[in-house]
């Protein structure tokens, strides 16, 4: 018996069994307040929720293709397993911490929607006035899933799987849920100050980026770190496939954050497309200006940086402004990757330079270009609050994540042994290898 997994197994059994006692009869469509539904909004949000879900498998291909061959499966699984772990955690208490009755704008009451109680087929006017609350909760769940998955690229190829599972649970409860409440809950203190985050530049990308930076620092360098042991990506076609899945799913991520089939969704859809296109081209042309060849990896990374940067601004800026946001964010992230490569920080897949810095650029430029309230339109209040929020969120997410890594390491050491790292995590952590079996 593997004693390391007895506790999580018993906890999962507890959640599933306890859920039987929390069940309710409010899922009957006959009792739902259907008169106030907007069925176009309902149809679009079902679609958008599916699109956002696709992003996590897309991320697994995106990351999996970048690592060495002996770590493809483990890296992909670290993203994919979040679909199971975070879903259960979110139903149990996560959604309530994000959107439950507010305690001073800082955190939700864990009992408001505990085990999805009161999350039914009726409308909650404060959260989503035209669709069932259950659909809103499912849509938000997809954001909670992909956020910890984004972090995994920073410590790929050297983290223990069971320790990683513990960390993402702690991160979701103590970092993601408070940020989501501050930013998206009607009573959240950042939202009430006027801080704008249309689809998660702060909540998702900055939090994941800073947690990634803390993780890379805590776990230290890989044994293969350094130019003398440089490893080529195992499968660049996987990276291209993952980028395509992410780009496709991001339309649900951004346009879905309008919470309806409306003109804001159209704007977010268009700005998402344009920003990513501009960032892709900016990245590869900037590489070419520096004397590098145009690469598939560069094109894919640039496209994702553009998607990250436009996320907080998607429904709030014009298409030309989105083009500029994508262009300038790609250049800044590219320079951030160069700076990281000269440092001793082993952020394996450049999560902080791309997602963290991309999210920071997006947050700042949202304060510049947001329609009517941005610095570009002669207003200073929103921009100043964005800068204050940027400082506060940076300290909270980096410092909080650093502490959570330390706690995780005390309970379950994070780092695999040198021999396990040399042999590869696919085999040492999961007993699997990435190779085609010979036909019998």
C-alpha positions as CSV (number, residue, x, y, z in Angstrom):
1,X,0.0,0.0,0.0
2,X,1.3,3.5,-0.9
3,X,0.6,5.4,2.3
4,X,1.3,8.7,0.6
5,X,-2.1,8.6,-1.2
6,X,-4.2,7.2,1.6
7,X,-5.1,10.6,3.0
8,X,-6.2,12.1,-0.4
9,X,-8.1,9.0,-1.2
10,X,-10.0,9.2,2.1
11,X,-10.7,12.9,1.6
12,X,-12.1,12.3,-1.9
13,X,-14.3,9.5,-0.5
14,X,-15.5,12.0,2.2
15,X,-16.4,14.6,-0.3
16,X,-18.3,12.2,-2.5
17,X,-20.2,10.7,0.4
18,X,-20.8,13.9,2.2
19,X,-22.2,15.4,-1.0
20,X,-25.1,12.9,-0.7
21,X,-26.2,14.7,2.5
22,X,-25.9,18.1,0.9
23,X,-28.0,17.3,-2.2
24,X,-31.0,19.4,-2.9
25,X,-34.1,19.3,-5.2
26,X,-33.5,22.6,-6.9
27,X,-32.1,21.1,-10.1
28,X,-35.6,20.5,-11.4
29,X,-36.1,22.7,-14.5
30,X,-39.8,22.8,-13.8
31,X,-39.1,24.9,-10.7
32,X,-36.5,27.2,-12.3
33,X,-37.3,30.8,-13.0
34,X,-37.1,30.4,-16.7
35,X,-39.1,33.5,-17.5
36,X,-36.0,35.7,-17.0
37,X,-33.6,33.5,-18.9
38,X,-32.0,34.8,-22.1
39,X,-31.6,31.6,-24.1
40,X,-29.1,33.1,-26.5
41,X,-26.9,34.0,-23.5
42,X,-27.5,30.5,-22.1
43,X,-26.4,28.8,-25.4
44,X,-23.3,31.0,-25.8
45,X,-22.2,30.4,-22.2
46,X,-22.6,26.6,-22.5
47,X,-20.4,26.9,-25.6
48,X,-17.9,29.2,-24.0
49,X,-17.6,26.9,-21.0
50,X,-16.7,24.0,-23.3
51,X,-14.1,26.2,-25.1
52,X,-12.4,27.2,-21.8
53,X,-12.3,23.6,-20.8
54,X,-10.4,22.7,-24.0
55,X,-7.7,25.1,-23.0
56,X,-6.3,22.8,-20.2
57,X,-5.7,19.8,-22.5
58,X,-4.3,22.4,-25.0
59,X,-1.9,23.6,-22.3
60,X,-0.8,20.0,-21.6
61,X,0.2,19.6,-25.3
62,X,1.8,23.1,-25.3
63,X,4.0,22.3,-22.3
64,X,4.5,18.6,-23.0
65,X,6.0,19.3,-26.4
66,X,8.6,21.7,-24.9
67,X,10.2,19.4,-22.3
68,X,12.6,16.4,-22.8
69,X,11.2,13.2,-24.1
70,X,11.5,11.4,-20.7
71,X,9.2,14.0,-19.1
72,X,6.4,14.5,-21.7
73,X,3.8,12.3,-19.9
74,X,4.5,13.7,-16.5
75,X,4.4,17.3,-17.7
76,X,1.1,16.8,-19.6
77,X,-0.5,15.0,-16.7
78,X,0.4,17.8,-14.3
79,X,-1.9,20.0,-16.4
80,X,-4.5,17.4,-17.1
81,X,-4.9,16.2,-13.5
82,X,-6.2,19.7,-12.6
83,X,-9.4,18.9,-14.4
84,X,-10.1,16.4,-11.6
85,X,-8.5,17.9,-8.5
86,X,-9.7,21.5,-8.9
87,X,-13.2,20.5,-10.0
88,X,-13.7,18.6,-6.8
89,X,-12.2,21.3,-4.7
90,X,-14.2,24.0,-6.4
91,X,-17.5,22.2,-5.9
92,X,-16.5,21.5,-2.2
93,X,-15.6,25.1,-1.2
94,X,-13.8,27.0,-4.0
95,X,-16.8,28.6,-5.7
96,X,-18.2,29.7,-2.3
97,X,-14.8,31.3,-1.4
98,X,-14.9,33.1,-4.7
99,X,-18.5,34.2,-5.0
100,X,-20.1,33.5,-1.6
101,X,-21.4,36.3,0.7
102,X,-18.5,38.7,1.0
103,X,-16.5,39.2,4.2
104,X,-15.5,42.8,3.7
105,X,-14.6,42.4,0.0
106,X,-11.8,40.0,0.8
107,X,-13.2,36.5,0.8
108,X,-16.5,34.7,0.3
109,X,-18.4,32.9,3.0
110,X,-17.3,29.2,2.6
111,X,-20.8,28.1,3.6
112,X,-22.8,30.2,1.1
113,X,-22.3,27.7,-1.8
114,X,-20.7,24.8,0.2
115,X,-20.9,21.6,-1.9
116,X,-22.7,23.7,-4.5
117,X,-25.7,24.2,-2.2
118,X,-27.9,26.9,-3.6
119,X,-26.1,26.7,-6.9
120,X,-29.1,25.9,-8.9
121,X,-31.0,26.5,-12.2
122,X,-32.3,29.9,-11.0
123,X,-30.8,33.3,-11.7
124,X,-28.6,35.2,-9.3
125,X,-29.0,38.8,-10.4
126,X,-25.8,40.0,-8.7
127,X,-23.6,37.4,-10.5
128,X,-25.2,36.5,-13.8
129,X,-28.6,38.1,-14.5
130,X,-29.6,36.2,-17.6
131,X,-28.3,32.6,-17.1
132,X,-28.7,30.0,-14.4
133,X,-26.3,30.3,-11.5
134,X,-25.2,26.7,-12.1
135,X,-24.0,27.7,-15.6
136,X,-22.1,30.7,-14.2
137,X,-20.4,28.4,-11.6
138,X,-19.4,25.9,-14.3
139,X,-17.9,28.6,-16.5
140,X,-15.9,30.1,-13.6
141,X,-14.8,26.6,-12.7
142,X,-12.8,26.3,-15.9
143,X,-10.8,29.4,-14.9
144,X,-10.0,27.9,-11.6
145,X,-8.8,24.7,-13.3
146,X,-6.3,26.2,-15.8
147,X,-4.7,28.7,-13.3
148,X,-2.7,26.2,-11.3
149,X,-2.0,24.2,-14.5
150,X,-0.2,27.2,-15.9
151,X,2.2,27.1,-13.0
152,X,3.5,23.7,-13.8
153,X,5.8,24.8,-16.6
154,X,8.1,26.6,-14.2
155,X,9.1,23.5,-12.2
156,X,8.6,20.8,-14.9
157,X,11.0,17.9,-14.9
158,X,11.8,17.9,-11.2
159,X,8.7,18.0,-9.0
160,X,7.1,15.1,-7.1
161,X,3.6,14.4,-8.3
162,X,2.0,14.0,-4.8
163,X,3.6,17.2,-3.6
164,X,2.3,19.0,-6.7
165,X,-1.2,17.9,-5.9
166,X,-1.0,19.3,-2.4
167,X,0.4,22.6,-3.6
168,X,-2.3,23.2,-6.3
169,X,-5.0,22.6,-3.6
170,X,-3.4,25.1,-1.3
171,X,-2.8,27.6,-4.1
172,X,-6.4,27.4,-5.3
173,X,-7.8,28.0,-1.8
174,X,-5.4,30.7,-0.5
175,X,-4.3,32.5,-3.6
176,X,-6.8,32.0,-6.5
177,X,-10.0,32.2,-4.5
178,X,-9.2,35.4,-2.7
179,X,-8.0,37.1,-5.9
180,X,-11.2,36.0,-7.8
181,X,-13.3,37.4,-4.9
182,X,-11.4,40.7,-4.9
183,X,-11.6,41.2,-8.6
184,X,-14.9,39.6,-9.8
185,X,-17.3,39.5,-6.9
186,X,-19.7,42.5,-6.9
187,X,-18.4,43.4,-3.4
188,X,-14.7,42.6,-4.0
189,X,-12.6,45.5,-2.8
190,X,-10.5,45.8,-6.0
191,X,-13.7,45.8,-8.2
192,X,-15.2,48.5,-6.0
193,X,-12.1,50.6,-6.4
194,X,-12.6,50.4,-10.2
195,X,-9.8,47.9,-11.0
196,X,-10.7,46.3,-14.4
197,X,-9.9,42.6,-15.2
198,X,-12.3,41.5,-17.9
199,X,-11.2,37.9,-18.1
200,X,-8.4,37.1,-15.8
201,X,-5.1,38.9,-16.4
202,X,-4.7,39.5,-12.7
203,X,-6.7,36.6,-11.3
204,X,-5.3,33.9,-13.7
205,X,-2.1,35.0,-15.4
206,X,-0.4,37.2,-12.8
207,X,-1.1,34.8,-10.0
208,X,0.1,31.9,-12.0
209,X,3.2,33.8,-13.2
210,X,4.3,34.9,-9.7
211,X,3.6,31.4,-8.3
212,X,5.7,30.0,-11.1
213,X,8.6,32.3,-10.2
214,X,8.4,31.3,-6.6
215,X,8.3,27.7,-7.6
216,X,11.4,27.9,-9.8
217,X,13.2,29.6,-6.9
218,X,12.1,27.1,-4.3
219,X,12.8,23.9,-6.3
220,X,16.1,25.2,-7.7
221,X,17.8,24.3,-11.0
222,X,17.4,21.1,-12.8
223,X,20.5,18.8,-13.0
224,X,20.4,19.4,-16.8
225,X,20.3,23.2,-16.4
226,X,23.0,25.1,-18.3
227,X,24.2,25.4,-21.8
228,X,26.4,22.4,-21.6
229,X,23.4,20.1,-21.1
230,X,20.8,21.9,-23.2
231,X,17.9,19.7,-24.2
232,X,15.9,20.2,-27.3
233,X,12.1,20.2,-27.1
234,X,10.8,16.7,-27.5
235,X,7.9,17.4,-29.9
236,X,7.4,20.8,-31.5
237,X,4.3,19.6,-33.4
238,X,2.7,19.1,-29.9
239,X,3.5,22.8,-29.1
240,X,1.8,23.9,-32.3
241,X,-1.2,21.7,-31.6
242,X,-1.4,23.0,-28.1
243,X,-1.2,26.6,-29.3
244,X,-4.0,26.0,-31.7
245,X,-6.2,24.5,-28.9
246,X,-5.4,27.4,-26.6
247,X,-6.1,30.0,-29.2
248,X,-9.4,28.4,-30.1
249,X,-10.4,28.0,-26.4
250,X,-9.4,31.5,-25.6
251,X,-12.3,32.9,-27.5
252,X,-14.5,31.3,-24.8
253,X,-12.2,32.5,-22.1
254,X,-12.4,36.2,-23.2
255,X,-15.6,36.5,-25.2
256,X,-17.4,34.3,-22.6
257,X,-16.5,36.7,-19.9
258,X,-19.2,39.0,-21.3
259,X,-21.6,36.5,-19.7
260,X,-23.9,36.8,-22.7
261,X,-24.3,36.7,-26.5
262,X,-23.9,40.5,-26.8
263,X,-21.8,43.2,-28.4
264,X,-19.2,43.0,-25.7
265,X,-18.6,39.4,-26.6
266,X,-18.1,40.4,-30.2
267,X,-15.6,43.0,-29.2
268,X,-13.7,40.6,-26.9
269,X,-13.7,38.0,-29.7
270,X,-12.2,40.4,-32.2
271,X,-9.6,41.9,-29.8
272,X,-8.5,38.4,-28.8
273,X,-7.8,37.5,-32.4
274,X,-6.0,40.7,-33.3
275,X,-3.8,40.9,-30.2
276,X,-2.6,37.3,-30.6
277,X,-1.9,37.8,-34.3
278,X,0.1,41.0,-33.6
279,X,2.0,39.3,-30.8
280,X,2.9,36.3,-32.9
281,X,4.4,38.4,-35.7
282,X,6.1,40.8,-33.2
283,X,7.8,37.9,-31.5
284,X,9.2,36.2,-34.6
285,X,10.2,39.5,-36.3
286,X,11.9,40.7,-33.2
287,X,13.8,37.4,-33.1
288,X,14.8,37.9,-36.7
289,X,16.0,41.5,-36.1
290,X,18.2,40.0,-33.3
291,X,19.7,37.5,-35.9
292,X,17.7,34.5,-34.9
293,X,15.8,32.3,-37.3
294,X,12.0,32.4,-37.4
295,X,10.9,29.4,-35.4
296,X,7.7,27.5,-34.8
297,X,8.4,27.8,-31.0
298,X,8.7,31.5,-31.3
299,X,5.5,31.9,-33.2
300,X,3.6,29.8,-30.7
301,X,5.0,31.5,-27.7
302,X,4.3,34.9,-29.2
303,X,0.7,34.0,-29.9
304,X,0.1,32.8,-26.4
305,X,1.7,36.0,-24.9
306,X,-0.7,38.1,-27.0
307,X,-3.6,36.0,-25.7
308,X,-2.4,36.5,-22.1
309,X,-1.9,40.3,-22.5
310,X,-5.3,41.0,-24.0
311,X,-7.2,39.0,-21.4
312,X,-7.8,41.7,-18.9
313,X,-8.7,44.2,-21.6
314,X,-10.5,42.1,-24.1
315,X,-14.0,43.6,-23.8
316,X,-12.8,47.1,-22.8
317,X,-10.5,48.3,-25.6
318,X,-10.8,48.9,-29.4
319,X,-9.3,46.6,-32.0
320,X,-6.4,49.0,-32.8
321,X,-5.5,49.2,-29.1
322,X,-5.6,45.4,-28.9
323,X,-3.1,45.3,-31.8
324,X,-0.8,47.6,-29.9
325,X,-1.2,45.6,-26.6
326,X,-0.3,42.4,-28.4
327,X,2.7,43.9,-30.2
328,X,4.3,45.7,-27.2
329,X,3.6,42.8,-24.8
330,X,5.4,40.3,-27.1
331,X,8.5,42.6,-27.2
332,X,8.6,43.0,-23.5
333,X,8.0,39.3,-22.8
334,X,10.7,38.4,-25.3
335,X,13.2,40.7,-23.5
336,X,12.1,39.2,-20.2
337,X,12.9,35.7,-21.5
338,X,16.3,37.0,-22.5
339,X,16.9,38.4,-19.1
340,X,15.8,35.2,-17.4
341,X,18.1,33.1,-19.6
342,X,21.0,35.2,-18.2
343,X,20.0,34.6,-14.6
344,X,20.3,31.5,-12.4
345,X,16.5,31.1,-12.1
346,X,15.4,27.8,-13.8
347,X,11.9,28.6,-14.9
348,X,11.8,25.6,-17.2
349,X,9.2,26.8,-19.8
350,X,9.4,30.6,-19.1
351,X,6.1,30.8,-17.3
352,X,6.9,34.1,-15.5
353,X,8.4,35.9,-18.5
354,X,5.4,35.0,-20.7
355,X,2.4,34.6,-18.4
356,X,3.5,36.7,-15.5
357,X,5.0,39.6,-17.5
358,X,2.3,39.3,-20.2
359,X,-0.4,39.6,-17.5
360,X,1.4,42.6,-15.9
361,X,1.6,44.3,-19.3
362,X,-2.1,43.6,-19.9
363,X,-3.1,45.0,-16.5
364,X,-1.1,48.2,-17.1
365,X,-2.3,48.7,-20.6
366,X,-5.9,48.1,-19.6
367,X,-5.5,51.1,-17.3
368,X,-4.2,53.0,-20.3
369,X,-6.7,52.1,-23.0
370,X,-9.9,51.1,-21.2
371,X,-12.8,52.9,-23.0
372,X,-13.7,56.2,-21.4
373,X,-11.9,55.6,-18.1
374,X,-8.3,54.9,-19.3
375,X,-5.3,57.2,-19.3
376,X,-5.6,57.4,-23.1
377,X,-8.9,59.1,-22.7
378,X,-7.5,61.7,-20.2
379,X,-8.6,59.9,-17.0
380,X,-6.0,59.0,-14.3
381,X,-8.0,57.4,-11.6
382,X,-8.4,53.9,-13.1
383,X,-4.7,53.8,-14.1
384,X,-3.5,54.8,-10.7
385,X,-5.7,52.1,-9.0
386,X,-4.3,49.6,-11.5
387,X,-0.8,50.4,-10.5
388,X,-1.6,50.1,-6.8
389,X,-3.4,46.8,-7.5
390,X,-0.4,45.6,-9.5
391,X,1.9,46.2,-6.5
392,X,-0.5,44.6,-4.0
393,X,-1.3,41.6,-6.1
394,X,2.4,41.0,-6.9
395,X,3.3,41.0,-3.2
396,X,0.4,38.8,-2.3
397,X,0.8,36.2,-5.1
398,X,4.5,35.9,-4.9
399,X,4.8,36.0,-1.1
400,X,1.8,33.8,-0.6
401,X,2.9,31.2,-3.1
402,X,6.4,31.2,-1.6
403,X,5.0,30.4,1.8
404,X,2.7,27.7,0.4
405,X,5.7,26.0,-1.4
406,X,7.5,26.0,2.0
407,X,4.5,24.4,3.7
408,X,4.1,21.8,1.0
409,X,7.8,21.0,1.2
410,X,7.5,20.4,4.9
411,X,4.5,18.1,4.5
412,X,5.7,16.3,1.3
413,X,9.1,17.2,-0.1
414,X,8.8,18.8,-3.5
415,X,11.9,17.8,-5.3
416,X,12.5,14.3,-6.8
417,X,15.9,12.6,-6.2
418,X,18.8,13.3,-8.6
419,X,18.5,9.7,-9.9
420,X,14.7,10.0,-10.5
421,X,15.3,13.3,-12.3
422,X,18.0,11.7,-14.5
423,X,15.7,8.7,-15.3
424,X,12.8,11.0,-16.1
425,X,9.6,11.6,-14.3
426,X,7.5,9.7,-16.7
427,X,8.9,6.4,-15.5
428,X,9.9,7.3,-11.9
429,X,6.6,9.1,-11.0
430,X,4.1,7.3,-13.2
431,X,5.7,4.0,-14.5
432,X,5.1,5.1,-18.1
433,X,7.3,6.0,-21.0
434,X,6.7,7.9,-24.2
435,X,7.5,5.5,-27.0
436,X,5.6,3.5,-29.5
437,X,5.5,-0.3,-28.8
438,X,6.8,-2.5,-31.5
439,X,4.1,-4.6,-33.2
440,X,3.9,-8.2,-32.2
